[in-house]
Amino acid sequence: MNTMLHKGFTARIEYDERDHILVGRLLGIRCVISFHADTVSALREAFVKAVDDYLADCKAEGVKPEKPASGKLLLRVPPEVHGKALVAAQASGKSLNQWATEVLQGAVRAGS
């Protein structure tokens, strides 16, 4: 996956074969914010403008901008997975939260 970063926001970048343009979309927030351009440099400018416009709109409306992630993650897993994860965490001398964070970090690195 190709991405761009600006002010803590990430955008996924794709090529639109039909229209022969680059298209980006902000990830990790509920608002749908997309942008497009013909070149990478123009796409970067459109991305920066999209993020900056979003932040300006939030300020003008008196609302707090969404953060791409809060740091809190609620997972629902089968009880047997929860139990095995708890045992693995305890066996490594870590809390379940510490252990899960490390596992998720490894998965993210492997997927990059």
N, C-alpha and C positions, 0 to 999 in steps of 0.2 A: 504494500500500500504506500502510495506517495502522499506525503503530508507537508504542510507549512505550519510554522509557529509564529504567533505574535501576541504579546501581552498575556501569555498564559493560555491562549486559545489555540486549538489545533484544527486545521482544516484538512479534509480528505480531498485529494486532487485526482481527477479522472479526465480522460480524453473522450470527447463526444464525437464518435466517428461520423454520425449523420450530419452534424452541423460543422464539423472540423474546427472545434474550439476546445479549450481547456475549461473545465468546470470544477469549482470548489464548493465545499459545504462544511460549515462549522460542525464539529463533533462535540458531544458531551453536554449539550444544552437542549432544552425543549424547543426553543425558538428555531424555526427553519430559516437559516441565513445562508444564502448561496451567492455565488458570484461567478463570472466567466470572463475570458479574454482570449485573444488570438496567440499571444506569446507568453512565455514564462515570466518575463519581467512585467508585462502588463497585468498578468494574473496576480503577481505578488502585490502590485499597487492596488488592485481591486480587493484583495484579501485584507490588506491594512485598512483600506477605506471602509470595508464592511464591518470590521471589528470596531474601528473608531466611531463609526456611525451608530452601531449598536450601543456602545458605551455612552455616547452623547444622548441618544434617545432615552436610555434608562435614566440618565441624570435629569433630563428635561421633564420626564414624567414622574420623577421622584421615587423611582423604584430601584431596588438593589439589583445589579446585573447578576445573572446566574453565574456561578463558578462552574467551570467544566467538571469539577469533582469536589465533593465536600470532605473526603477522607473517611467517611462512614460508609460501610458496605454491609448490607443485610443479605445473607444467603440462606436459602432453604435447600437443604440437602437431605437425602434419606438418612434415617437414624444410624444405619450401619456405617455410612461414610463419615458422619459426624463422630461416631465412636472411634473409628480407625484413625481419623485425623487427630483426635484428642490424644490417643495412645502414642501416635508418632510424635506429636509435639512434646508430650511429657518425656518420652524416651530421649529426645534431643535436648532436654533440659530447658525448654522454652514454653511460654504461654501459647495457647492456641492462636491468639492474635498475632504474636511474633512469628510463629511457625507459618501461618497462612500468608502473612505479608511476604515472607521470604519465598514461599512457593509461588505466589502470584508474580513477584518480581522476576523470578526465574522464567516463568511462562511468558511474561511480556518481553523479556530479552530474547528468548528463543523465537518468538514470533516476529521480531523486528527485522 
